[in-house]
Amino acid sequence: MAVILVTLLAVALCDRPAWAQVEPGGAPLPMPLDPDLAPRPSANAARATGPVRVDGVLDDATWAAAPVIDAFWQQKPRSGAPATERTEVRILFDDQNLYIGAEMHDQPGYRPIIPTLQRDPNTRDGDAFGIMFDPFLDGKTVFSFFFNPGGAVRDIQSADDGRINNAAWDAAFDLDTRVHDRGWTLEVAIPWSQLRFDAARAPQVWGMNMLRRIRRKNEDATWAPMDRQWQIYVSSRGGTLHGLDGLETGRNLSLKPFVLGSEPSGDLQASDTTSFEVGGDLKYGITPSMTLDLTLNTDFSQVEVDQEQVNLTRFSLFLPEKREFFLENAGVFQFGDQGTYSTRTGATNRDFTLFHSRRIGLTPRGSPLPILGGGRVSGTAGPVSVGVLNMQTLREGDFDPENFTVARVRTEPVTGLTLGGLFGNRAATAGGLAKNRSYGADLDFQALNGYLLVQSYVAATEGTDTLGAPVQRRMAGRLSAGWRDPFWEVFALYRHFDEDFAPGIGFVRRTAIDHGYATIGVRPRPDWPGVLEINPYLEAHVYSNLQGVLETRTSTVGLDFDFRDGSVATINASDRYEHVFESFAVRGSEVGAGRYAFREAEASYQTSGARRVSGRASVGGGGYFGGERFSFGGNVLGRVGHQVLLQLSADHNRIALPGQPVTTADVYGANLDVFFSTRLLTSAFVQYNAATEDFVTNLRFRWIHAPLSDLYLVLTERRDTATDRVLDRFLTLKFTKLLAF
């Protein structure tokens, strides 16, 4: 720990400023601008004077009417310096679409890196162009699009000035790209129905920012200068777009029906009868910023299965939501321990969230329960964000039908201060007596150029049990404050959870505790060969029970490296104390009640994702509740062009407790993706969890026959290898079609 403390101090005192860098020949580079102090740029869109043919070639005569936007500034590797390659962007519009034409120039002989053709790819692994729009210029309803040279798209809906992001949101648009000997070209038409804006407002002034990524140089450059700690969907750091006048929103009405046939089987299935179902989703823009979503016979058979995990703790694991209907506008409903950007905050939604939509229509094992349908209204009305959700499930085996209701409101009375509240109700229907109510209020305050962030919430749960007896009110709360600028990172947090605090529609990892957390670190950018940024830090957690008895104490010292080639390395060591009041089992071994003090360490390295063969490896271990633990894990990703991806992963855990046999808990996985085009995709995902002896298979075929319209063929199977029993098997054919009016 002393070594890291010395490193923190030495780096803080000796860090060389960015303008001290020199050319390879020894001449100093020109002084860059300060991204945080630079003025925000503005640009103009032009009304199209003729038709636009989206073919990846900007040769339509009307493109000449659009002003050229070509000033981009590096985020990395040299923050605030001009981009090393020229990017030219033009923006047009007509009554139907917003058009974006971009020329990404590059030196002859260099081809852009295209890592994949899958929808919603990790665009950090290759070349990319990104653009953000904030139609209300308030950070509450932000749309971002990231395109790679092969035509793959990652679209994101953001709120709360980029602190809440939903990458599962999908938009419909017309897109084409072209790679040539001078770089690559992008041409896209986004229908106005896919964006939310107030057509009556004049003049139209939107927030906007753009990103150009040149992966072979590990260079990111933005139109509005931004330090690398920010993403382009942080709209307060963007510029403005003018000229979008005379717009009409239209009806903003769409219907997406589906037809599916499903053949279930397996020992855990109540029926193995082939079923045929119809259903669908309806979307209607009540106002330019408020949307109504309705769903009937909701089905999620096409969703990829959960990633298998090994739990070496005595607390529950968090599994993320993957279902499209619940992910859309999910940011409006978020309440609890939300992280911010890449800052260490001591707790995330994996520790507590008052609303977790996985509690709707899924068993605790993750098996689907039938959903009759439901509705959602979400959006903004001036300074107020609103979300109301109601869903009804049906009876399935031992699971009673239930109704779920969630209402969320947030408002910004003054700039930087957000106040909100959430109410949730889960109730058994058809004569059931169990009810669970949860409610709370929260506060976020951001100031001083966005560097200072204060977060707080108070929440409660109550209700009745299955016999109708009342369940007493239980409380939870948080107060935290943090500072994150380009160099310093400081954060402190306090949380309290009553015993039996139980949000029926949420997730809480640990109750009956008082939790304190603090961290301090720096992020210097030294002029070291191959190094982009380092991050030495200290952090500590303290958990006490409600009688003031110390349960857990963890002190960690760490050092992270961000390299210029895109790779990342981390090292950390921890000193832990655990007071276990009740024994718990880990893969057949038992940790007895008692007090334990031990140390552990971990190191990891992740290569640049732009390589044809890339991967991650981590190794850790040390003491473990009076015994020893050794863990090793990682993955290898190989690419054949940008059309075939094979990823192999493994996590091995070896535990040796005194007087007990050595035990292991391992998870293995293999994922093969084959992309015939951006519209025809196949995948095979198999996993083996040695801890539960489950073998999980998920095979998917997807044909995107029109924007947001799909044909899926999916086989999912879970097999118990110990008894060679098929627990669940589903073979599903599903067809969807988006109808816009």
Buried (B, 14 or more C-beta within 10 A) or exposed (E): EEEBEEBBEEBEEEBEEBBEBEEEEEEEEEEBBEBBEBEBBEBEBBBBBEEBBBEBBBEBEBBEEBEEBBBBBBBBBBBBBBBBBBBBBBBBBBEBBBBBBBBBBBEEEBBBBBBBBBBBBBBBBBBBBBBBBBBBBBBBBBBBBBBBBBBBBBBBBBBBBBBBBBBBBBBBBBBBBBBEEBBBBBBBBBBBBBBBBBBEBEEBBBBBBBBBBBBBBBBBBBBBBBBBBBBBBBBBBBBBBBBBEEBEBBEBBBBBBBBBEBBBBBEBBEEEEEEEBEBBBBBBBEBBBBBBBBBBBBBBBBBEBBBBEBEBEBEEEBBEBBBBBBBBBBBBBBBBBBBBBEBBBBBBBBBBBBBBBBBBBBEEEEBBBBBBBBBBBBBBEEBBBBBBBBBBBBBBEEBBBBBBBBBBBBBBEEEBBBBBBBBBBBBBEEEBEBBBBBBBBBBBBBEEEBBBBBBBBBBBBBBBEEEEEEBEEBBBBBBBBBBBBBBEBBBBBBBBBBEEBBBBBBBBBBBBBBBBBBBBBBBBBEEBEEBBBBBBBBBBBBBBBEEEEEBBBBBBBBBBBBBBEBBBBBBBBBBBBBBBEEEBEBBEBEBBEEEBEBEBBBBBBBBBBBBEEBBBBBBBBBBBBBBBBBBBBBBBBBBEEBBEBBBBBBBBBBBBBEEBEEBBBBBBBBBBBBBEEBBBBBBBBBBBBBBBEBBBBBBBBBBBEEBBBBBBBBBBBBBBEEEEEBBBBBBBBBBBBBEBE
